[in-house]
Amino acid sequence: MTQEDFQSMQANIPTDPGIYKYFDAGRQLLYVGKAKNIRKRVSSYFTRSQQTRKTAELVRRIAHIEFTIVHSEQDAFLLENSLIKEFRPKYNIDLKDDKTYPYIVIRNEPFPRVYLTRRRIQDGSEYLGPFTSAGKVRELMQFIRQHIPIRTCKLNLSEQNIRQQKFKVCLEFHLGNCKGPCAGLQTASDYMEGLQRMRYMLKGNLGPVLQQYRKDMKSYAESMAFEKAAQVKKKIEHLEQYQSSSPIINPRLGDLDVFNLAEDGEDAFVNYLMVRNGTITDTRTLAITRKLDESAEEVMALTIAHFRETFQSDAPEMVLPFVIEYPDPGIKVTVPKGGDKKKLLELSAINVNYFRTELQKRKRLHLGVEKDPLERIAQLQEDLSLQELPVHIECFDNSHFQGSFPVSAMVCFRDGMPSKQDYRHYNVKTVEGINDFATMKEVVHRRYKKLLDTGAGLPQLVIIDGGKGQLGAALESIEELGLIGRMTLIGLAKNEEEVFFAGDKESLKLPYNGSSLMLIRHIRDEVHRFGISFHRKKRSSGTFRNELEQIQGIGRQTADQLLQHFRSVKKVAAASETELAELIGGAKARMVFKHFREQ
């Protein structure tokens, strides 16, 4: 859909809260989003110049837009989350959570059976959970059965069958694991009281259970039933021991949902701690893949909705590391500065960072970079025929926003491992518009002039992420600085992942799964990640502003419109007044044209 197509339909877009759906030409759902004002939110996709490559690709594919108006922002939020989970549109956040969780079901039948299941059906039964570990659920059920007699048979214990004495007690009755409801030896009210105790235990609330057992023990002791009193006392001791082994922070905290987030480039990780009556009863960490450069707040809000729905949480309070706009006003959002809630948040941070680190290790293991780093760089020296062992490697990459605001990033590896204190970001100073060659020449010159001026050591290997043009531009700076022969420069083709040297007609094809190419890939991915984080930070801080916005009478929307059409401020300055008027009208065109002519 072009900007002209959108402008023709813009007036028909509602300004109410709701959700919008983008479809491609084949009517495939591409993206679902929510908005307080649908028209304003959708318009931003077609008027922004500072779009990422993925957002621009989404806009290019849009052929049809549909809207659903709802009563409130909260309804829009819930509907958006439901549609994303059901249809999994290509450009929405990917919640990698295909696991089927186990539940404990209390069957809708006389003297309900209680057992583990992964199928939740609408049969009137009560489902407790879900739980993240089937093993822990079985262990918990075994613990509960030691204290609460619950039948395990599949008999139809209807009132008529019990009255007609169709059943006899089994071995479970004689072992003390069942009170024999099949033979009329246990009343329905007594059985249901046991089920209620079980519910308390599953929710981590052992207080009512312990209180009832102490009451029973006292009653048995008063009636001289000392053997039964001793049995109940043993149960109390067992439960108290179980309670002390749970990670209780403070029983007065009540029910909380605790969330924390860690980011790694385009990936994000969210940890969830379910706290009930001050006890952590469950935990889960989820990996999320951003699709359209979503902010940390957007990722957190969507993931919270996913977790609360999946775990059927009704906790009235959420503990978070930062404030988010959560559409349910009935839920309190707390960002603690100290105390037990802060400790819970720190515990969640430990869990999410551990999960991220372990995932990174598995990725590196898959890429073959878990070998001895010195072995890897020795292999790289051999494969590239380098004179020196490349113990110091640097890699450069350029990027920009929708044809505007060029920036660069450089990462440094020492002894085959990232040296993050040596990473550098560069705002391009001397290049106007988008010129990858000139940008590469500038940042390489700035980097190695600085190293020469400070007397710092030079890298043995420099990797230029780009084609032969970028490599040639980098080599010009190396020649100007008199560094030819003191370091080796190579280029890395973006698509083919082939290595080439300046002046060579043929590229060098390293073994695809060999440690050398995998190390180069790892360095390339790291410079991409570092550059993307730089973009996000500068965009969120509002650093990116262009000269057009400084012109009196020209606002952000007009400046974005000009940049989206002409691709750079330099091309806007070179445009004729007629060309400008066709796009933004005569009055504004005269302002822009006059501004650049006066300069």
N, C-alpha and C positions, 0 to 999 in steps of 0.2 A: 504494500500500500504506500503510495507516494504522499508527500506532504500536501499536495493539492487535493488528492482524494480525501484525505483526512479533514482538511479545512471545509470541504463541501458538506461533510456529515457532522461537523463539530457541534453545530447548533442543536442537533437532535440528541446529543448525549445528555443524560440527566445529571443534575447537580446534587442529587440525593446520595446518602451513604449506600454502599452496596458492593457487589463484586463485578469484575469485568473479565471476559474470556476472549483470548486471541486465537484465531484459527488460521491455518494456511489455506492454499488454494484447493487442497484435497479435503477440506473440512476436518483436518486433524487438529485436535486441541494442542496449542503450543504453550499457553501460559494462563494461569488464573491469578488474579490479584484482588486486593480489597482496597477500599478508599472511603474516606469521609465524604469527599466530593468526587464522584466518578469522572466528571468532565475534566476537572483540574488535573487529576492523576493521569488519565489517559493522554491528555494534551502534552504532558511533560515528556512522554516517549517520542513525540514527533517534533518538539521544539528545542530539546536539549542538544547542544553541540558537544558537551562533555560526556559522551557515551563510550562505554567500553566496546571492544570488538564484538562481544557476545550480544550485548544489547542492540547494537546496530544491526547485527545479523537477524535478531528476532524481529525488529521493526521491518526489515526488508522482506521477511517472509509473511508478515501479517496480510491476509486477504479479506478477513471478515472479523467483526467485533460484535460480541453480544454482552448484554448487561442484565443484572438482576438487582432490583432495588429492594432494600430491606429497611426495617424500622430504625435500626441503630447500628453504630459502629461495631458493637459487640456481636450482633447477628451477622454482620459482614465477616467478621473475624472467624466465627465458628463455621460459616458456610464455606469460606475460602479453605480452611483447614480440611473440611470434609471432602471437598472436590479434589484437592491435591492428593489426598490419600486414596481416593477412589480411581482417579484417572492418571495420576503420575505424569503430568505434562512435562515435555522435554526440557523446558526452560525454568521450571520451578525447582526450589530446593529439593535435593534428593535425600530423603530420610532413609538411610540404609538399614532397614529394620524389618526383614522378612520373616522373623522368627515367630513361631506359634507358642504362646506362653501357656504354662500349665495353670489350671485353676483347681480349687477345692470346691466341689459341688455338694450341696445339701439337697438331696432329691425331694421333689414334691410328691410325697407319699406318706402313708402312716408310718410312724417311727422311722423318720428319714435316714437313709443310708448316707454315709459321708465317704467320698473317695476322690482320687486325683483324676482329672480329665484335661484334654487339650481342645475339646470341642464344646463350644458354648452355644446352646440351642435355646430357642424360646419355648420351653416346656413348663414354665412356672416354677422351676427350681431356683434355688439361691446359689449364686456363684461368688466365691470369695477369691480375691486375687485381682489380676494375674500375678504370678511369681516368676522371677527370672531364672530360677534353678529348680529343676524337677527333683534333683537329689536332696536339696534342702527342704523341699516340701515333704518328701517322703520321710525324712528324718524328723521333721516337725510333727507329722501325723503319728509317727511311732511314739514320740514323746507324749503327745496328747492322749493316745490310747492307753498309756500307762496310768493316766490319772482320771480319765473320763470314760466309763464303759459305753461303747457305741457298737451297735450290731454290725457285723460284716456279711451276714447271710443275705440272699436274694429272695427270701420268702415274702409272699404277699400277706402282710400282717394287717389285714382288714379286721374291723371289729367283729364281723361275723365269723371269720376263720378262727380268731382267738377264742371267741365264745364257744365255738364247736370243738375246741381243743384238738385242732388238726395237727398241731406241731408239738414236738418235744424239745427240751433244751439240749444243746449240743456241748461239745468239749469246751468251747469258749466260755460257757456259763460256769463250768466246773473250775476253769482256770482263773475265774474272777474278771475276765475281760468283757463280760456281757451280763446284764441283770435278768435276762430271760423274758423280754417282752412277748416273745412268740408263745410262751405258755401262760401269759397273763400274770407274770411275777413282777412286772414293772409297769407303772402307770404311764400314760402318755405325757402328763404334766411333769413327772419326774424325768422322763427321757428328754423333753424339750428344755428343761432346766440345765441338763448336761450339755446340750447343744449350745445354749447361750454362753456357758462357761468356755466352750471351745471357741466361739466367736471372739470373746475377749482375749483369749490366748493368741489367736491368729493375728490380732491387731496390736499385739505387744502390751496389752493392758492386763497385767496379772493381778492388779490390786483387788478387783471384785472377787476373783477366783480365790486368792489367798484369804480374803475376808470371810468368804463362805466356808472354806475349809477350817479356819480357826473356830468358827461358830459350831461346825459339826464336831470338831475335836472336843470342845468344851461340853457339848451335849452328850457325847458318848461317855466322857469321863464322869459326868454327873449321874448318868444312869448305870455306872459301874461296868460299862462295856470297854474295858481297858485295852483289849486286843484291837478292837476297831479304832479306838482313839490313837493307838500307836501307829496303825496303818496310815491314818490321815496325817499324823505328825510327820511321817516319812515323806508323804507327798508334799507337805508344806516345805520341808527342808530341800527337797529336790527342786521345787519351783523357785525357791529363793536362790538356790545355786545357779539355776538357769538364768534368772533375772540378773544376777551379778555378773554373768559372763556376757550379757548384751551390752553394746556400747552406749550406755545411758549417759547423756550429758546432764540433763536436769529434768526430772519428771514434771516440773511445773511448766515446761515449755509447751506442752500440749501437742497438737497436730500441726506439723509444718511440712512444706515441700521446699527442699533446698536445691538450688541449681547453680552451677558454675560453668564457665566457658573458656576454652582455649582455642587459639587460632593458629593456623599454619598455612599461609598463602591462601589458596582458594578453598582449603579444607577448614572445617571447624568441628569442635568436639564439645558436647554438652554432657555433664554429669548430673544425675538426679539422685538425691537422697530422700527417701520417704521416711519421715520421722513421725512416729505415733506415740503419744504420751511420753515424749522425751526420749524415745528409743528408736534407733535406726532399724526399721523393719525390712527395708529393701533398698537396693541401689542398682543403677543402670547407667551406662555411658553409651552415647550414640555418636556415630560419625556422620557428618553432614557435608555434602558437596554443594558449594555455592554455584548458581547458574548465571546470575546477573549482578554479581558484585554486591550482594545484600550486606547491609551493615550488621554489626554484632547484635544490635538491638532487635533487628528483624529476625535474625537467626534464632535468638533466644526466645522471642515471643512465639514463633511457630513451633519450636521444639517443646516449649512448655505446654502448649495446647495438645501436642501429640502425646506427651507423657501423661498428662492429667486425664486425658480420655482413655488411653490404653490401660492405665492402672486404676481407673475409676476413682480418682482422688477427689475428696471433698474437703481437703484441708483449707481452712479459712485464711491462711497466711502463707506467703512465699518469701523465702530469703534469697536475695540475688546479689551479685557483685556490683551491679549498676542499675539505675532506674530505667524501666521500660514503660511504654504506654500499653498497659494490658486492659482490654476493653471491658472486663468484668469488674464493676465498681465494688462488688461484694467481697472481693479478695484483697487483702492487705498486702502490699509489696514493701518489704523491709530491706534496706541496705545497711547492715549493722556496722558499727564502728568499734565495737568491743563486746565483751561478754560471751556467753555460751553460743549465741547465734553466730557470732563471728568465728568461733571455733568450728562450728558446723560448716560454715562457708569455706574455711581453710582446709577442712578435711575433704570437702568436695573438690577443691582445687588440686589437692594432692592426687585424688583419684583420677581426675580428668587429665592432668599432666602425665600421670603414669600411663594411662591408656594411650595418649598421643605418642609418648616416647616408645612404648612397645610396638605400636603400629609402624612408626618410622624404622625401628630396628628390623621388623619383618620385611618392610619394603627394601631396605638396604640389603638384607639377606637375599631377597629375591633378585636384586640387581647384581649380586655377586660382589658387593663392596664391603663385606664383612671379613674379607681376607686381611692379612697383615698389610697396613697402609704402605709400608716400604716396599713390599712385594709388588703392589699395584703400580706404584710410580716407577719402579725398576722395569716392569713390563711395558709401561708407557714409554719410557726412554728407549727401550729396544724397538718397539713398534714404530715410533716416530723418528728413529735414528738420531736422537738428540746427543749432543756432545757432553752435556752435563745432566746429572740426575735432577729431574724437575721437582725439587723439594718445595719450591715456591711457585705457585700457579695463580694467575689472575684471569678473570673472564669478564668481558664487557657486553652489555646489551642495551639497545635503544628502544624506546617505546613512546607512544603519544596517545592522546585522547581524541578519537574521531577526527584525525587530521590536525589537531591543535595541541599546544602545550607539550613540546618534546622534553623528555627527561631521560636520564641514563642511570644505569646501576653497574657497580663493579663488585665482584666477590673475590675473596682471596682464600686459597687453600695452602696450608703449610703441612708438609709431611703427609700429604694425602688426605688431610682432614680440614673441615671448615675452620677458618680463623676469623670469627665474626667481629672481633675488635678492629679488623682491618677492612671491613666492608665499607663502601662509600656510595653515596647518592650524589647525582650531579644535576643541577638545574642548568639547562643550556643557556649560554650568555650571548654568544656571537652569531648564532644562526637564526635567521628569520624564516618563519614557516617550517615546513617539514622537509628536511634534507638529511637523510640518514647518513650519507657519506660525510658531509661537513660536520654533522653532530659527532660522529665517531672520531673524526680527526681532532675535534676540539677536546673531547673528554680524555682521549688517550694522551694528548699533549699536556693537558692540565695535570693528569695523574703522574706522569713520569718526570715532568719538570719539577713537580713538588718533591718527588723522591730524590732527584738530583740535588735540589737546593738544600734539602735537609740531610743529605748524606746517607739516606736509608738504602737498604739492600734492594736490588732489582730482581724481578722474577726471572726464572729460567725459561718459563713458558707463558705466553699470553694467548688466550683463546678469544676470538672475535665471533660472537654469535650472529652470523649473517653471511651474505654472499661475498663474491670476490671484490665487489665495489667497496663494501665496508672494510674488508681486509686491506685493500689498496690505500684507502684513506687513512687507516691506522698506521700503515707503513710509512706514509708521508711524514707523519708526526715523529715517528721513530728516527727517520733520516734527518729531519730538522734538528733534533736533539742530539744527533751524533751517537745514537745507540745501536746502529747496525752492527750485528755480530755479537752484541752483548746480551741479547735475548732472542728467543725464537717466537715468531708469530704464526698462528694457524687460524684458518677459518672453519666454521662448522655450518654446513648447509642445513637450513632449517627443516626441510622436508626429508631429504635423503639420508641425513645424519652421516654425511661423508666429510672427511677431513681434507683440506687442501692447503698448500703452501703458496705464498705469493710468487707469481710468475709461472707456476706449473699449469700445464694444460689439462692434465688428468688428475682427478682426485684420488686420495688414498682411502681405500675401503678396508677398514679394520674389521676383524671378526665380530659379527653382530652380538654374540653373547660373550665376547672376550672381556677381560677385566679392564682393558684400556678404554674401549668405547663406553663401557658402563661407567667408568670413572668420569669420562668427559660428559656423558649424559647427566650424571649426578651434579656436576659443576654447572652445566647449562640449566638444569631444573632449578638449582639454587639461585642463580642470578635472575631467573624469571620470577621466582617467589619473592625475592628481595625487592625487585622492581615493582611488582604488583602491590606489595605492602606500602611502598613509597607513594604510589598513586593514590591509594585509599586514604592514607593519612593526609595528603595534601588536598584531596577533594573534600574530605570531611571538615578540614580546618578552614576551607574557603580560600586557600592560598592562590588557586588558579583564577586569576582575573585577567581580562585582556584589555587592550588599549581602546577597543570600541566602547566599552562601558564607561570610559572616562569622557567621552564626547557628550557635551551638554545636550539634553533632549533625546539621547539614545539610551534606552533601558536594557535590562538583561535579556528580555525576550527578543528584542530586535537584534541585539548583538549575537545571540545564539543562532537566530535565523540567517544572519549574514555568514557566520562561520560555517554553518552546516552547508550552505550553498557554495561559498567560495573556497572553503577548506582551510584558509589561513588569513591572518590579518594583512600580510603582505599582498595577497591577491585582492583583498578588499580595497586596499590603498591604490592598487593599479587599475581598478575597474572604472569605467566611465560613469558619468552621472546618469545616463540613460539606462545602463545595466543595473545600477543601484535602484533607480526609480521603479523598474519593472518588478523588483522584488519587495521593496519596503515603502514604495510611494514617493511622490515628488518632494514633499517637505523634508522628510527624514533623509532622503538621498542627498539633498543640497547640504544638510548639516555634515554628513559624512564626507562628501566630496570636498567641501570647503575646509574641513579639518585637516585632511591629508595634503591639500594643495598649499595651505598656509605653512605646513611643516617643510 
